Amino acid sequence: MTNLLDYGFPEAFLPRQASAEAASLVPSRVTAVFKERYQLITPHGQRYGRLKTKEYHYEGGQDFPTTGDYVLAQPAGDPDLESAGDWRILRTLPRKSFFSRLDGWHGVEQAVAANMDVVFAVQSLNENFNVKRLERYLTLAWNSGAQPVVVLTKADLPGDHQAMVEAAYEVAGEAPVLALSAKTGQGMEQLDAYLKPRVTAAFLGSSGVGKSSLINALAGQEVMDTGGIREDDARGRHTTTHRQLLRLPSGVLVIDTPGMRELGMWDAAEGLSAAFPDVERFLGQCRFHDCRHGQEPGCAIRGALERGELSPQRWKNYRQLAGESSASQRMKRGQRSKALAKQQRQASKYKKKFTDFT
């Protein structure tokens, strides 16, 4: 039997006594998502499952699972037989943290990972380093509810990286900043404070920043494929093709994600406050509550910019991310209304078919 506690499953969610429901619904954790099929770790080992249509499509109310989610699933026949077929996932359990982004192609929220304890925002100390991108990662990491940590990889590369490290500190706020090298081991001990057995850590960053190499170094063996970078622009090749949760020999749980160069904001108001405290402290201090922070008299933001207390670039970046977040909130409300109407139509059809059948 597999001990789900070793996979970060909350003890409070495990059944404390035998019951009909406990016997039929097995606590599991999603370790990977492949379109409509889910890889699960269960008390009976690794299994695969699919969503039960009624609970997720007709009745509604259930969050579609993503990597890291805790779920209740129904075995297909004998739970000890892997050959019995795909399990049915009936319920997504409450999340303690959740990371999502805007899918720019389809204009919808894309779940990335759930139930992380720490989120490592990874950038490399080469031409790939980008402050604006780091601000995006930090905003969404803070918004997730997990502890953000900035990890600067490839510290072994020749050259002086001090300017990039200082730039990272300037935008990190209360998030720690760690510079290290998975290749040489330089600075790797800094991760020990955040990586303990049963702790779930998500690694986020664009292709080529060294996420897979970092995870391999932590594992002490090659558990992730790695790829090189294009010499002309230091951009990486995609090595991770789907989100997956791995349990390392140390007992640490890691979620690696495909490289995401574009990271659209999705309803990240809380994350903005944590990622931009230098901006937030002036908001709400204007003479007029509806100040647009332009030429209005008594504008606290304009005053801070003129006095040099607020960086013009930080203010510009904040406005861009806040605008994207507000747009996604409006999009979210519209999608929720459409989804509710669709669920009601589907439920009506389902009820009619059931009535006709009986």
Disulfide bonds with the S-S distance in Angstrom:
none
